[in-house]
Amino acid sequence: MDPDTVAKAFVEHYYRTFDANRAGLANLYQEGSMLTFEGQKIQGSQNIVAKLTSLPFQQCQHNITTVDCQPSGAGGMLVFVSGTLQLAGEQHALKFSQG
């Protein structure tokens, strides 16, 4: 399968899950996974999900603008995503990027 197709399918699944049920992201992370959020390094599936579920908003909607991917040396791929994040009750969307 084409790497761009795989990346786009993963991104759609990831952000759909984030928007509907952040706890459901646990299966997408491994114990060696790391999230850097505003300078804080968080490692491991459960710790990452704990951070994501503790964010100070309950409802949100991601709107993806770009999905860029390239092969990594370990048979995987690096994916960079940018877009906007609309929080419930807020007039203006926030810009975000994630790699």
FIMARKE-388183 format. One record per residue (C-alpha): chain; x, y, z; residue in three letters. Coordinates in Angstrom, 3 decimals. Layout:
N
+-------+----------+----------+----------+-------+
| bavex |        u |        v |        w | marvo |
+-------+----------+----------+----------+-------+
|     A |        X |        Y |        Z |   ALA |
...
+-------+----------+----------+----------+-------+
This chain:
99
+-------+----------+----------+----------+-------+
| bavex |        u |        v |        w | marvo |
+-------+----------+----------+----------+-------+
|     A |    0.000 |    0.000 |    0.000 |   MET |
|     A |    1.152 |    3.541 |   -0.761 |   ASP |
|     A |    2.796 |    5.231 |    2.300 |   PRO |
|     A |    0.791 |    8.434 |    1.804 |   ASP |
|     A |   -2.457 |    6.444 |    1.857 |   THR |
|     A |   -1.425 |    4.640 |    5.054 |   VAL |
|     A |   -0.389 |    7.910 |    6.720 |   ALA |
|     A |   -3.641 |    9.658 |    5.825 |   LYS |
|     A |   -5.736 |    6.713 |    7.061 |   ALA |
|     A |   -3.807 |    6.631 |   10.352 |   PHE |
|     A |   -4.148 |   10.402 |   10.825 |   VAL |
|     A |   -7.903 |   10.261 |   10.184 |   GLU |
|     A |   -8.276 |    7.427 |   12.704 |   HIS |
|     A |   -6.044 |    9.107 |   15.305 |   TYR |
|     A |   -7.816 |   12.469 |   15.284 |   TYR |
|     A |  -11.295 |   10.974 |   15.023 |   ARG |
|     A |  -10.470 |    8.942 |   18.143 |   THR |
|     A |   -8.884 |   11.959 |   19.874 |   PHE |
|     A |  -12.015 |   14.036 |   19.260 |   ASP |
|     A |  -14.477 |   11.334 |   20.373 |   ALA |
|     A |  -12.648 |    9.307 |   23.060 |   ASN |
|     A |   -9.076 |   10.286 |   23.973 |   ARG |
|     A |   -8.700 |    7.227 |   26.230 |   ALA |
|     A |   -9.123 |    5.106 |   23.085 |   GLY |
|     A |   -5.719 |    6.319 |   21.854 |   LEU |
|     A |   -3.904 |    3.962 |   24.265 |   ALA |
|     A |   -3.655 |    1.185 |   21.667 |   ASN |
|     A |   -1.886 |    3.522 |   19.237 |   LEU |
|     A |    1.055 |    4.072 |   21.599 |   TYR |
|     A |    3.706 |    1.675 |   22.917 |   GLN |
|     A |    5.638 |    1.751 |   26.180 |   GLU |
|     A |    8.604 |    3.222 |   24.291 |   GLY |
|     A |    6.481 |    5.977 |   22.746 |   SER |
|     A |    7.180 |    9.547 |   23.801 |   MET |
|     A |    5.041 |   12.674 |   23.679 |   LEU |
|     A |    6.613 |   16.095 |   24.118 |   THR |
|     A |    3.930 |   18.579 |   25.102 |   PHE |
|     A |    4.929 |   22.191 |   25.749 |   GLU |
|     A |    8.442 |   21.067 |   26.715 |   GLY |
|     A |    7.318 |   18.205 |   28.997 |   GLN |
|     A |    8.466 |   14.713 |   27.933 |   LYS |
|     A |    5.930 |   11.976 |   28.660 |   ILE |
|     A |    6.776 |    8.313 |   27.977 |   GLN |
|     A |    4.606 |    5.221 |   27.745 |   GLY |
|     A |    1.098 |    4.550 |   26.519 |   SER |
|     A |   -0.693 |    5.048 |   29.838 |   GLN |
|     A |    1.233 |    8.219 |   30.735 |   ASN |
|     A |    0.573 |    9.743 |   27.314 |   ILE |
|     A |   -3.145 |    8.980 |   27.493 |   VAL |
|     A |   -3.278 |   10.350 |   31.051 |   ALA |
|     A |   -1.810 |   13.621 |   29.760 |   LYS |
|     A |   -4.157 |   13.812 |   26.779 |   LEU |
|     A |   -7.243 |   13.077 |   28.881 |   THR |
|     A |   -6.208 |   15.718 |   31.444 |   SER |
|     A |   -6.176 |   18.557 |   28.906 |   LEU |
|     A |   -8.495 |   21.380 |   30.043 |   PRO |
|     A |  -11.218 |   20.801 |   27.432 |   PHE |
|     A |  -13.703 |   18.004 |   26.935 |   GLN |
|     A |  -14.894 |   18.514 |   23.383 |   GLN |
|     A |  -12.867 |   19.448 |   20.316 |   CYS |
|     A |  -12.747 |   19.036 |   16.569 |   GLN |
|     A |   -9.506 |   18.694 |   14.602 |   HIS |
|     A |   -9.480 |   19.930 |   11.016 |   ASN |
|     A |   -6.449 |   18.567 |    9.176 |   ILE |
|     A |   -4.727 |   20.852 |    6.657 |   THR |
|     A |   -1.607 |   18.863 |    5.749 |   THR |
|     A |   -0.303 |   15.317 |    6.181 |   VAL |
|     A |    3.322 |   14.826 |    5.145 |   ASP |
|     A |    5.086 |   11.497 |    5.494 |   CYS |
|     A |    8.405 |    9.886 |    4.698 |   GLN |
|     A |    9.909 |    6.451 |    5.370 |   PRO |
|     A |   11.956 |    5.973 |    8.536 |   SER |
|     A |   15.001 |    3.724 |    8.818 |   GLY |
|     A |   13.181 |    1.114 |   10.896 |   ALA |
|     A |   10.558 |    0.150 |    8.328 |   GLY |
|     A |    8.070 |    2.667 |    9.710 |   GLY |
|     A |    7.287 |    6.191 |    8.657 |   MET |
|     A |    7.500 |    9.707 |   10.022 |   LEU |
|     A |    4.277 |   11.688 |    9.751 |   VAL |
|     A |    3.865 |   15.443 |   10.243 |   PHE |
|     A |    0.359 |   16.881 |   10.585 |   VAL |
|     A |   -0.880 |   20.460 |   10.738 |   SER |
|     A |   -4.319 |   21.955 |   11.000 |   GLY |
|     A |   -6.720 |   23.680 |   13.322 |   THR |
|     A |   -8.315 |   22.661 |   16.596 |   LEU |
|     A |  -11.788 |   23.991 |   17.354 |   GLN |
|     A |  -12.707 |   23.872 |   21.038 |   LEU |
|     A |  -16.357 |   23.739 |   22.079 |   ALA |
|     A |  -17.659 |   27.197 |   22.947 |   GLY |
|     A |  -14.705 |   29.038 |   21.387 |   GLU |
|     A |  -15.182 |   31.342 |   18.405 |   GLN |
|     A |  -11.677 |   31.014 |   16.948 |   HIS |
|     A |   -9.835 |   27.805 |   16.114 |   ALA |
|     A |   -6.286 |   27.176 |   17.339 |   LEU |
|     A |   -3.511 |   26.178 |   14.937 |   LYS |
|     A |   -1.630 |   22.964 |   15.740 |   PHE |
|     A |    1.145 |   20.798 |   14.372 |   SER |
|     A |    2.191 |   17.329 |   15.422 |   GLN |
|     A |    4.933 |   15.039 |   14.246 |   GLY |
+-------+----------+----------+----------+-------+
